[in-house]
Amino acid sequence: MRSLRAAVVFLTRIPVGVGRKGPPPLSQAVPWFPIVGAIVGCFVGATYSLASQVLSATVAAVVAVSFATAITGAFHLDGLADSADAFAGGTTVERRFEILKDSRLGTYGTSALVLVLFLEIAALATLAPSTGLIALVTAHAIGRASAVGVMVLTRNTAKEGLGADYLTDLSRIRGSVGISAAVGIAILLNGSDGALLIAFALPATLLTWAWSHRSIGGVVGDSLGAIAQLSQTSVLVAASALTS
């Protein structure tokens, strides 16, 4: 289970440790990403359900999304912001890589963060506590699975940046098992609607993937984070649409 613990350490701020042997290669942890997403979704969904007992739906949604940001260390939000700044603001490949490495937040990144967080809060606030719990588990699992899917299907990594080390070593079979787990979670929790929620995540995944290739010639950790975040948000929006 060292690979699972390594995935938890990589994706969250949950202090589980990786044991005395140290962490395994990150490529071995990647197939666990959707499971870790489901675990995070459970925590965030429980927070929403509990907060809904004493707060309005909107305030409870703000509390839940804030908790999600804290427990993940804004990991995928950071990737989204960096990608938006670099891909939209850079005029050359070299300049885009410079922006990706810059810790400062620009106009495009700020706008992307605000819009995505508003969308998640607005979508979640339309859901009953029990429905919101299911939607959050599904969204977080599918968000990570979308990123894993891109890792499985591509070997065209950008020349610089985090990503190449685990993209090239990732076993396609193990990655596919992780994706299948997320699909199973979506179908088990949502029935026939699970397929619709998965389908709703595809446009964000494919468009961000294509934008990354067009902008920097491949994918890096930041673009994978953007894919995970936008897919997650898309699933929450779809869950809201299905219940309206």
C-alpha positions in Angstrom: 0.0 0.0 0.0 3.0 2.3 -0.2 1.9 3.4 -3.6 -1.5 4.5 -2.3 0.1 6.4 0.6 2.4 8.0 -1.9 -0.5 9.1 -4.0 -2.2 10.6 -0.9 1.0 12.5 0.1 1.4 13.8 -3.5 -2.2 14.9 -4.0 -3.2 16.1 -0.5 -2.1 17.5 2.8 -3.3 14.4 4.7 -0.3 13.4 6.9 -0.2 9.6 6.2 3.6 9.2 5.5 5.1 6.6 3.1 6.8 4.3 5.6 10.5 3.8 6.5 11.3 2.5 3.0 10.5 5.9 1.5 8.2 6.7 -1.4 8.0 4.4 -4.4 8.5 5.9 -7.9 5.7 8.4 -8.6 4.6 6.4 -11.7 3.5 3.6 -9.4 1.3 6.0 -7.4 -0.4 7.5 -10.4 -3.0 4.7 -10.8 -4.2 5.4 -7.3 -5.0 9.1 -8.1 -8.7 8.4 -8.8 -9.1 6.5 -5.6 -7.5 9.3 -3.7 -9.9 11.7 -5.4 -12.8 9.6 -4.2 -11.4 9.8 -0.7 -11.1 13.6 -0.9 -14.6 13.7 -2.3 -15.9 11.8 0.7 -14.3 14.3 3.2 -15.5 17.3 1.2 -19.0 15.8 0.8 -19.3 15.0 4.5 -18.3 18.6 5.2 -21.0 19.9 2.9 -23.6 17.6 4.5 -22.7 18.6 8.0 -22.5 22.3 7.2 -25.9 22.2 5.4 -27.5 21.2 8.8 -26.8 24.7 10.2 -26.0 26.9 7.3 -27.7 27.9 4.1 -26.9 25.9 1.0 -24.7 28.6 -0.5 -22.6 29.1 2.7 -22.3 25.4 3.2 -21.0 25.1 -0.4 -18.4 27.8 0.3 -17.3 25.9 3.4 -17.0 22.6 1.5 -15.1 24.1 -1.4 -12.8 25.9 1.0 -12.2 22.7 2.8 -11.4 21.0 -0.5 -8.9 23.7 -1.3 -7.2 23.3 2.1 -7.1 19.5 2.1 -5.5 19.4 -1.4 -3.3 22.3 -0.9 -4.9 24.0 -3.9 -2.8 21.5 -5.9 -4.9 21.4 -9.1 -6.1 24.9 -8.8 -2.4 26.0 -8.9 -2.0 24.0 -12.1 -5.1 25.6 -13.6 -3.9 29.1 -12.7 -0.4 28.5 -14.1 -1.7 27.0 -17.3 -4.1 29.8 -17.9 -1.4 32.5 -17.4 1.1 30.6 -19.6 -1.1 29.4 -22.4 -3.2 32.5 -22.7 -0.5 35.1 -21.8 2.6 33.7 -23.4 3.4 34.5 -27.1 6.2 31.9 -27.5 6.9 28.4 -26.2 9.9 29.7 -24.3 7.9 32.5 -22.7 5.1 30.1 -21.7 7.6 27.9 -19.9 8.9 31.0 -18.1 5.4 31.9 -16.9 4.8 28.3 -15.8 7.8 28.5 -13.6 6.8 31.9 -12.2 5.1 31.7 -8.8 3.3 35.0 -9.3 -0.4 35.0 -10.4 -1.5 36.9 -13.5 -4.8 38.2 -14.8 -5.7 35.0 -16.7 -4.8 32.7 -13.8 -6.8 34.8 -11.3 -9.8 34.9 -13.6 -9.7 31.2 -14.1 -9.5 30.5 -10.4 -12.4 32.9 -9.6 -14.6 31.5 -12.3 -14.0 27.8 -11.5 -14.5 28.3 -7.7 -17.7 30.3 -8.3 -18.9 27.6 -10.7 -18.2 24.8 -8.1 -19.9 26.7 -5.3 -23.0 27.6 -7.4 -23.4 24.1 -8.7 -22.9 22.5 -5.3 -25.4 24.8 -3.6 -28.2 23.5 -5.9 -27.7 19.9 -4.6 -29.3 18.4 -1.5 -26.7 17.2 1.1 -26.9 13.5 0.2 -26.8 14.3 -3.6 -24.0 16.7 -3.0 -22.0 14.0 -1.2 -22.4 11.6 -4.1 -21.6 14.3 -6.7 -18.4 15.4 -4.9 -17.1 11.8 -4.6 -17.8 11.3 -8.3 -16.4 14.7 -9.4 -13.1 14.3 -7.5 -12.6 10.7 -8.7 -13.4 11.6 -12.3 -11.2 14.7 -12.2 -8.2 12.7 -11.2 -9.1 9.9 -13.6 -9.2 12.4 -16.5 -5.6 13.4 -15.8 -4.6 9.8 -15.5 -6.3 9.1 -18.8 -4.2 11.8 -20.5 -1.1 10.2 -19.0 -2.0 6.8 -20.3 -2.9 8.0 -23.8 0.1 10.3 -24.4 3.8 9.9 -24.4 4.4 13.3 -25.9 5.7 15.2 -22.8 7.0 18.7 -23.0 10.7 19.2 -22.9 10.6 21.0 -19.5 8.6 20.8 -16.3 7.2 18.3 -13.9 5.5 15.4 -15.7 7.9 13.7 -17.9 9.3 11.6 -15.0 6.1 9.8 -14.3 4.4 10.1 -17.7 7.1 8.0 -19.5 7.3 5.3 -16.8 3.5 4.9 -16.2 2.2 1.5 -17.0 -0.7 1.7 -19.3 -2.3 -1.3 -17.7 -2.1 0.0 -14.2 -3.2 3.4 -15.3 -6.2 1.9 -17.0 -7.1 0.0 -13.8 -7.2 3.3 -11.9 -9.4 4.9 -14.6 -11.7 1.9 -14.5 -12.0 2.3 -10.7 -13.2 5.9 -11.2 -15.7 4.8 -13.8 -17.0 2.1 -11.5 -17.4 4.6 -8.7 -19.4 6.9 -11.0 -21.7 4.1 -12.2 -22.1 2.6 -8.7 -23.1 5.9 -7.1 -25.1 7.4 -9.9 -26.5 4.6 -11.9 -27.2 5.4 -15.5 -26.4 9.1 -14.8 -22.9 8.1 -14.1 -22.1 7.7 -17.8 -23.5 11.2 -18.5 -21.3 12.7 -15.7 -18.3 11.0 -17.2 -19.2 12.3 -20.7 -19.6 15.8 -19.4 -15.9 15.7 -18.2 -14.6 14.8 -21.7 -14.8 18.2 -23.4 -12.8 19.9 -20.7 -10.2 17.1 -20.7 -9.8 17.1 -24.5 -9.7 20.8 -25.0 -7.2 21.4 -22.2 -5.1 18.5 -23.5 -5.1 20.0 -27.0 -4.4 23.5 -25.7 -1.4 22.3 -23.8 0.0 20.5 -26.9 -0.6 23.6 -29.0 1.0 25.9 -26.5 4.1 24.0 -25.3 4.3 20.9 -27.4 3.1 18.4 -24.8 1.8 18.1 -21.3 3.4 18.9 -18.0 2.3 18.7 -14.4 0.5 22.1 -14.5 -1.6 21.1 -17.6 -2.5 17.8 -15.9 -3.6 19.7 -12.9 -5.8 22.0 -15.1 -7.3 18.9 -16.7 -8.1 17.4 -13.3 -9.6 20.6 -12.0 -11.7 21.5 -15.0 -13.0 17.9 -15.3 -14.0 17.9 -11.7 -15.8 21.2 -12.0 -17.6 20.0 -15.2 -18.9 16.9 -13.3 -20.3 19.1 -10.5 -22.0 21.4 -13.1 -23.5 18.3 -14.8 -24.7 16.9 -11.5 -26.5 20.3 -10.9 -28.0 20.2 -14.4 -29.3 16.6 -13.9 -31.1 17.5 -10.7 -32.7 20.7 -11.9 
